[in-house]
Every structure is written in C-alpha cells, then in structure tokens.
Amino acid sequence: MRTRRRIALIAGASAILLLALEVSARIYAQASGRERGLALDDQLGWRPLAGIEKRGALWGANLPARTNALGWRDKPRETAKRPGTRRALLLGDSYVFGVGVDDGLRVSEALEREVPGLEAWNLGVTAYGPDQELLLLESVADAYAPDDVVWFACLSNDVEDVRYERRYGHAKPWFELAEDRLVPHPPTPSLLDRLRDASYLAEFALAPLDSRRLAHRYAAPWVERDGLVLFGRIAERLAATAREHGARFVCVAIPSQSSEADAAALAELRARGLEPLDLTAAFRDADRPASALHLPDGHWNAAGHALAAREVARELRQPERAGTPR
C-alpha cells in the first residue's frame, strides 16, 4: 500500500511539474515573440491559428500580424455577404500570405483599394502547395460563397510542391493520379509532430533536433515522376470547383527565375483550358528595378504587392477571357 501511495505521489508531483513547465514555456514564448502561429491540420497539413498577434520575419515587417476569427491572416470577416458586395477569395502560398510585409500593404488589401466594393479575402498560407490550396477551396467554398476565386500559382515551386507528402518538416496532403482522376491522401503527421504541436515544452525541448528532422519527403508515386501533369490537373480542378460555386476563376502566374520552367508550366495550364494572368511582363516592365519590388529573399515587398494587385484588378474589371472556365 505504501509503495502504491509513493508511486501515486511521484506521478502527481511529476504531472504538476510538467504542467508548471508547460505554462512557463508558453509564457516565455509569448514574451519572447516565439508564440506559435501555425498548427497541425488533419486535412490541410497546417494552417494559421485563429485570433493571434504574431511578430517575426515570416509574418509582418515592422508591425505584429494578426489573424481573424476564421483563422486567416486577414481583417475580421463575416461569412454572411452584404447585398451588393463582390467577394474574391485569394489562394496562394507565402506571396499571398505576405511574408515580410505588414498588414494593410499586401496584395489583398491593395486589391480592395483598387476595386471599390470588393472583399478580397486573404486565404494565403505560408508554404502551401496547389494541392493544399485545392483542398482549402473545396472546404470553404460553400460557406464563403465567392464571386471570384483568384489563385496565385508560384511557378518557382508549385510544380515541385505537389510531389511531396512531407514539406518543410511537416506532413502534408497529396494526390495521386489514377486514370487522370485525382485520388487524395491526407497528411500523416508523426507522433513527434503531434507532441510538438500540442506542447510548447516539447517544442523547445526537441528544437535542437530540428537539423535531423526529415524536412522533405516525396510521396511514393512521385519519387521519380515529374509533377507537371499533376500540377495542371489540380489547377483544372481548382477552376472547376470555382465554377461549381458560381465564381469566376482567375489564375495568376508568379514567375520564377527559370523562363524555360515557367514556359512549361504556363503551357500545361493552357492545355487544361486556363489562360493565366502572367505577371512576368508587368514586373519586368515596371519603371523601377526588380530590387524595388522584392524583398531580399525574393518575396514581394509592399510595392510588389501593390503592382500585383493592379494587374489582378485590371483582370477583374475585364470580361472573362474566352476559354476561361466559370
């Protein structure tokens, strides 16, 4: 009996100690600006936490970035649409999310200034690939009721992203092609992934092992296959999903440093019946050097976001292009 009581006391004391350490770790994270901004998601792999204020190089430049109650880095939104409102959902990765750019200066806010009466919902998420963006659109289209879906295809990495089941140290969803059908596979986070997601204490304790974590892993069917056809098939389904919900679909192509790879990706999109809004010429012909439109890491700065918004606004004001799915 005494042994059992002693074991119970030790277990209770250990639990209290771990709880105290967890609370301390969370307080330290908040005070030091290391509070978590993303969490695991069983469908999408990861997504921003709702209602947070986050500082850091991957968020805003000078001001804390904020997420709304729906979990997006965007202003507060209501799903109920006011009469006369035009609503666009902006999908993309860190370019749309606005890495290194303050709230109010990103492509979504700039687009609202360019098109009066437009709600440009920013659903961009850092490191997302087209597969995640498709699953996101399919999960929210009914509730958000878009009039326009604007998908920013990042040609520097999107064709490659669709091949992975693990990216940037996190499990992600992926698709395989079976007779040209998209077959989804949900993310499969490891036990350590889930432990780190649940506990700040575990996050800090395991951080020294980050260099040994498997950051990237191809899905088995895509180890030796090019992702171009899969990229095109996902783009096609993005457009079809927008059309099924009565929305116009606009594909915006963000160029890479490889004109040859970009040409192949653009050709694949056109082969799928899409006519991308290619930003190459707009950024090349802007009356300023490229360094005035981009951050040192290659992402758009505030001026780059404003230029992209002007191009998208011009597209939204035009009648739909022939052959563009609706």
KOLRO-998848 format. One record per residue (C-alpha): z, y, x; residue in one letter; chain. Coordinates in steps of 0.001 Angstrom, whole numbers. Each point is the difference from the previous one (the first is absolute). Last residue first. Layout:
N
(node (Z,Y,X),'A','A'),
...
// end
This chain:
326
(node (-64914,29817,-16529),'R','A'),
(node (-2119,-1518,2738),'P','A'),
(node (-2135,2328,2147),'T','A'),
(node (-3639,-964,-349),'G','A'),
(node (-1169,3519,-618),'A','A'),
(node (2621,2434,1187),'R','A'),
(node (2538,1238,-2515),'E','A'),
(node (-464,3581,-1054),'P','A'),
(node (1445,2420,2536),'Q','A'),
(node (3385,1735,-172),'R','A'),
(node (1778,-3079,1349),'L','A'),
(node (-2277,-73,3056),'E','A'),
(node (649,3651,854),'R','A'),
(node (3722,-649,-372),'A','A'),
(node (-280,-2944,2393),'V','A'),
(node (-1677,2194,2620),'E','A'),
(node (2535,2796,-449),'R','A'),
(node (2876,-2487,238),'A','A'),
(node (-1329,-1405,3283),'A','A'),
(node (-103,3527,1441),'L','A'),
(node (3562,740,-1155),'A','A'),
(node (1286,-3265,1489),'H','A'),
(node (-1694,818,3295),'G','A'),
(node (1567,3452,27),'A','A'),
(node (3442,-1509,-645),'A','A'),
(node (-442,-2478,2869),'N','A'),
(node (-2146,-3071,-443),'W','A'),
(node (993,-3126,1894),'H','A'),
(node (-1397,-545,3504),'G','A'),
(node (3254,-466,1925),'D','A'),
(node (-213,3538,1449),'P','A'),
(node (-177,1422,-3533),'L','A'),
(node (-3425,746,-1391),'H','A'),
(node (-1944,2935,-1424),'L','A'),
(node (280,2555,2823),'A','A'),
(node (-529,-2740,2581),'S','A'),
(node (-3392,-694,-1570),'A','A'),
(node (-1162,3477,1019),'P','A'),
(node (-602,2670,-2670),'R','A'),
(node (-2830,1097,-2288),'D','A'),
(node (-76,-3350,-1771),'A','A'),
(node (-3264,-1846,688),'D','A'),
(node (1536,-3204,1355),'R','A'),
(node (2783,-127,-2596),'F','A'),
(node (-2369,513,-2907),'A','A'),
(node (-2670,-2242,1539),'A','A'),
(node (2314,-2986,430),'T','A'),
(node (1759,310,-3362),'L','A'),
(node (-2162,-2669,-1653),'D','A'),
(node (328,102,-3779),'L','A'),
(node (-868,-3628,-565),'P','A'),
(node (-2794,-1183,-2306),'E','A'),
(node (1157,-3303,-1463),'L','A'),
(node (-2223,-2760,-1365),'G','A'),
(node (1414,-2805,2158),'R','A'),
(node (-2871,340,2473),'A','A'),
(node (986,3641,322),'R','A'),
(node (3505,-1024,1082),'L','A'),
(node (-1411,-2478,2522),'E','A'),
(node (-2335,2646,1408),'A','A'),
(node (2921,2388,413),'L','A'),
(node (1956,-2658,1897),'A','A'),
(node (-2935,-797,2292),'A','A'),
(node (-689,3687,676),'A','A'),
(node (3661,587,787),'D','A'),
(node (-10,-2818,2562),'A','A'),
(node (-3036,1548,1717),'E','A'),
(node (1369,3554,-158),'S','A'),
(node (3170,-1127,1770),'S','A'),
(node (2672,2689,273),'Q','A'),
(node (1035,-525,-3614),'S','A'),
(node (-1159,1781,-3145),'P','A'),
(node (2081,456,-3163),'I','A'),
(node (-2182,-1234,-2856),'A','A'),
(node (888,1296,-3474),'V','A'),
(node (-723,-2369,-2893),'C','A'),
(node (112,1728,-3382),'V','A'),
(node (548,-2050,-3136),'F','A'),
(node (-93,1614,-3437),'R','A'),
(node (2634,-1371,-2318),'A','A'),
(node (-263,-1813,-3323),'G','A'),
(node (2568,-2653,897),'H','A'),
(node (-2613,-2726,513),'E','A'),
(node (-1968,2457,2161),'R','A'),
(node (2937,475,2388),'A','A'),
(node (413,-3760,268),'T','A'),
(node (-3730,-429,632),'A','A'),
(node (73,2575,2800),'A','A'),
(node (2941,-1705,1684),'L','A'),
(node (-1769,-3322,-527),'R','A'),
(node (-3065,1208,1890),'E','A'),
(node (2181,1359,2792),'A','A'),
(node (1688,-3405,262),'I','A'),
(node (-3384,-1712,254),'R','A'),
(node (-1132,2448,2666),'G','A'),
(node (3087,-543,2144),'F','A'),
(node (-379,-3769,-432),'L','A'),
(node (-3611,256,1204),'V','A'),
(node (1061,2036,3031),'L','A'),
(node (3007,-2107,1009),'G','A'),
(node (-1660,-1916,2832),'D','A'),
(node (1070,-3613,279),'R','A'),
(node (1814,-1762,2830),'E','A'),
(node (3598,339,-1123),'V','A'),
(node (-993,882,-3556),'W','A'),
(node (684,-3267,-1841),'P','A'),
(node (3454,-322,1669),'A','A'),
(node (1280,3481,-847),'A','A'),
(node (76,2002,3205),'Y','A'),
(node (3327,866,1538),'R','A'),
(node (1293,3352,1219),'H','A'),
(node (3418,1268,1107),'A','A'),
(node (1516,-3309,1024),'L','A'),
(node (3402,1197,1035),'R','A'),
(node (819,-190,3703),'R','A'),
(node (-80,3760,643),'S','A'),
(node (2126,462,-3097),'D','A'),
(node (2837,-2096,1433),'L','A'),
(node (2076,3047,941),'P','A'),
(node (-126,1031,-3701),'A','A'),
(node (1873,-3116,-1134),'L','A'),
(node (3494,1539,-73),'A','A'),
(node (-1266,3279,-1451),'F','A'),
(node (-1862,-1656,-2857),'E','A'),
(node (2739,-2563,-570),'A','A'),
(node (2535,2791,-462),'L','A'),
(node (-2425,1876,-2209),'Y','A'),
(node (-80,-3023,-2280),'S','A'),
(node (-2320,-1143,-2789),'A','A'),
(node (-3348,636,1676),'D','A'),
(node (1226,-1430,3288),'R','A'),
(node (1136,-3181,-1742),'L','A'),
(node (-3275,-262,-1922),'R','A'),
(node (-2092,257,3157),'D','A'),
(node (2336,-2426,1764),'L','A'),
(node (-524,-2553,-2782),'L','A'),
(node (-3752,413,431),'S','A'),
(node (-2242,2005,-2281),'P','A'),
(node (-2780,-1891,-1795),'T','A'),
(node (-2363,2525,-1556),'P','A'),
(node (-1915,-1161,-3062),'P','A'),
(node (-3362,-1821,271),'H','A'),
(node (-2819,1167,-2242),'P','A'),
(node (-3287,-1870,-588),'V','A'),
(node (-2940,2398,-138),'L','A'),
(node (-3079,-1767,-1325),'R','A'),
(node (-3177,-52,2117),'D','A'),
(node (-159,-3819,-159),'E','A'),
(node (3627,-74,1152),'A','A'),
(node (812,3074,2045),'L','A'),
(node (3532,320,1328),'E','A'),
(node (2262,2891,-729),'F','A'),
(node (3048,1437,1740),'W','A'),
(node (3512,1172,-776),'P','A'),
(node (2150,1415,2790),'K','A'),
(node (2817,-1234,2221),'A','A'),
(node (1428,2654,2298),'H','A'),
(node (15,586,3768),'G','A'),
(node (-2872,2466,34),'Y','A'),
(node (-2181,-2433,-1953),'R','A'),
(node (566,-3570,-1127),'R','A'),
(node (-2435,-1829,-2296),'E','A'),
(node (-2948,1693,1680),'Y','A'),
(node (-3772,-105,-563),'R','A'),
(node (-58,2934,-2444),'V','A'),
(node (1246,2371,2704),'D','A'),
(node (-3115,-425,2176),'E','A'),
(node (-2453,1583,-2419),'V','A'),
(node (2632,2629,-771),'D','A'),
(node (584,997,3650),'N','A'),
(node (-2201,2849,1230),'S','A'),
(node (-1921,187,-3287),'L','A'),
(node (2956,1451,-1894),'C','A'),
(node (-1176,-364,-3601),'A','A'),
(node (1486,2755,-2147),'F','A'),
(node (-46,-1094,-3619),'W','A'),
(node (-145,2675,-2689),'V','A'),
(node (649,-1390,-3474),'V','A'),
(node (-843,2464,-2749),'D','A'),
(node (1066,320,-3636),'D','A'),
(node (3130,-1989,757),'P','A'),
(node (2235,-1672,-2591),'A','A'),
(node (3234,-256,2053),'Y','A'),
(node (1553,-2897,-1933),'A','A'),
(node (-3130,-2144,-319),'D','A'),
(node (-1230,801,3511),'A','A'),
(node (3317,-793,1690),'V','A'),
(node (-137,-3669,1090),'S','A'),
(node (-3781,-264,396),'E','A'),
(node (-19,3144,2123),'L','A'),
(node (2714,-1363,2275),'L','A'),
(node (-1750,-3347,368),'L','A'),
(node (-3177,1805,1033),'L','A'),
(node (1844,2250,2452),'E','A'),
(node (1699,-3040,1527),'Q','A'),
(node (-3354,-1702,565),'D','A'),
(node (-1519,3245,1299),'P','A'),
(node (2601,195,2784),'G','A'),
(node (3292,1847,-38),'Y','A'),
(node (1416,1254,3319),'A','A'),
(node (1833,3010,-1502),'T','A'),
(node (-208,220,-3761),'V','A'),
(node (-2252,2297,-2037),'G','A'),
(node (767,225,-3701),'L','A'),
(node (-371,3799,-161),'N','A'),
(node (-578,981,-3603),'W','A'),
(node (-2552,2787,-288),'A','A'),
(node (732,1588,-3373),'E','A'),
(node (-2977,2252,-681),'L','A'),
(node (240,3084,-2223),'G','A'),
(node (-1537,2279,2616),'P','A'),
(node (-2124,-1865,2581),'V','A'),
(node (306,1428,3532),'E','A'),
(node (3745,591,-184),'R','A'),
(node (528,-3535,-1313),'E','A'),
(node (-2156,-1285,2856),'L','A'),
(node (2204,1767,2557),'A','A'),
(node (3060,-1729,-1459),'E','A'),
(node (-1678,-3403,268),'S','A'),
(node (-1539,632,3439),'V','A'),
(node (3316,938,1563),'R','A'),
(node (1493,3450,567),'L','A'),
(node (2646,94,-2749),'G','A'),
(node (2204,-2608,1669),'D','A'),
(node (-143,405,3768),'D','A'),
(node (-2539,-1747,2206),'V','A'),
(node (785,-2509,2758),'G','A'),
(node (-1152,-3018,-1989),'V','A'),
(node (-1554,1201,-3239),'G','A'),
(node (134,-2933,-2392),'F','A'),
(node (-3755,476,-463),'V','A'),
(node (-679,-409,3723),'Y','A'),
(node (2765,-2617,341),'S','A'),
(node (-1783,-2395,-2370),'D','A'),
(node (-2033,540,-3121),'G','A'),
(node (-47,461,-3746),'L','A'),
(node (-134,3323,-1849),'L','A'),
(node (456,-314,-3767),'L','A'),
(node (-1700,2810,-1903),'A','A'),
(node (1266,1399,-3297),'R','A'),
(node (-1763,2575,-2155),'R','A'),
(node (2352,1737,-2412),'T','A'),
(node (-1279,1385,-3283),'G','A'),
(node (2812,-1510,-2018),'P','A'),
(node (3026,-840,2172),'R','A'),
(node (54,-3511,1468),'K','A'),
(node (3107,-2152,-326),'A','A'),
(node (574,-1585,3429),'T','A'),
(node (2177,2923,1030),'E','A'),
(node (-121,1129,3615),'R','A'),
(node (2361,1587,2514),'P','A'),
(node (-1947,1141,3098),'K','A'),
(node (-1446,-2673,2261),'D','A'),
(node (1024,-2451,2663),'R','A'),
(node (48,-2801,-2535),'W','A'),
(node (2929,-2054,-1310),'G','A'),
(node (-234,718,-3712),'L','A'),
(node (3092,2218,172),'A','A'),
(node (-1713,2223,2541),'N','A'),
(node (-122,-273,3770),'T','A'),
(node (931,2856,2289),'R','A'),
(node (-1039,1099,3482),'A','A'),
(node (2464,2012,2060),'P','A'),
(node (-1583,3095,1557),'L','A'),
(node (-1547,610,3409),'N','A'),
(node (-2701,-2634,425),'A','A'),
(node (562,-2273,-2979),'G','A'),
(node (44,-3814,-7),'W','A'),
(node (-929,-2210,2952),'L','A'),
(node (1579,2441,2459),'A','A'),
(node (3331,-70,-1804),'G','A'),
(node (1993,1441,-2871),'R','A'),
(node (462,-1708,-3346),'K','A'),
(node (1324,1156,-3337),'E','A'),
(node (184,-2908,-2428),'I','A'),
(node (-490,-357,-3743),'G','A'),
(node (-1924,-3253,-82),'A','A'),
(node (-466,-2243,3028),'L','A'),
(node (-3478,-146,1451),'P','A'),
(node (-1934,-3289,-178),'R','A'),
(node (-174,-3285,1870),'W','A'),
(node (-1801,-3332,-273),'G','A'),
(node (-1863,931,-3187),'L','A'),
(node (1140,-2731,-2383),'Q','A'),
(node (3468,-999,1177),'D','A'),
(node (757,3500,1270),'D','A'),
(node (2042,586,3126),'L','A'),
(node (1488,3464,379),'A','A'),
(node (-1183,3253,1533),'L','A'),
(node (1783,3270,789),'G','A'),
(node (3041,-1329,1811),'R','A'),
(node (2530,2544,1205),'E','A'),
(node (-448,713,3689),'R','A'),
(node (630,3732,-239),'G','A'),
(node (3163,-190,2100),'S','A'),
(node (2445,805,-2811),'A','A'),
(node (-1672,-2343,-2489),'Q','A'),
(node (-221,-2877,2459),'A','A'),
(node (3608,565,1147),'Y','A'),
(node (1253,-109,-3586),'I','A'),
(node (-1978,-3181,-607),'R','A'),
(node (1328,-1628,3163),'A','A'),
(node (3565,973,-904),'S','A'),
(node (-364,-1563,-3446),'V','A'),
(node (-1372,-3182,1592),'E','A'),
(node (2830,-45,2547),'L','A'),
(node (2598,358,-2750),'A','A'),
(node (-1646,-2796,-1997),'L','A'),
(node (-89,-2218,3088),'L','A'),
(node (3693,661,644),'L','A'),
(node (930,-693,-3616),'I','A'),
(node (-1942,-3265,68),'A','A'),
(node (1635,-1004,3263),'S','A'),
(node (3457,729,-1403),'A','A'),
(node (-740,-2100,-3075),'G','A'),
(node (-1335,-2895,2072),'A','A'),
(node (3002,145,2324),'I','A'),
(node (2401,112,-2942),'L','A'),
(node (-1779,-2897,-1717),'A','A'),
(node (77,-2052,3195),'I','A'),
(node (3715,694,371),'R','A'),
(node (675,-974,-3604),'R','A'),
(node (-1945,-3225,461),'R','A'),
(node (1929,-794,3164),'T','A'),
(node (3306,761,-1703),'R','A'),
(node (-878,-2397,-2824),'M','A'),
// end
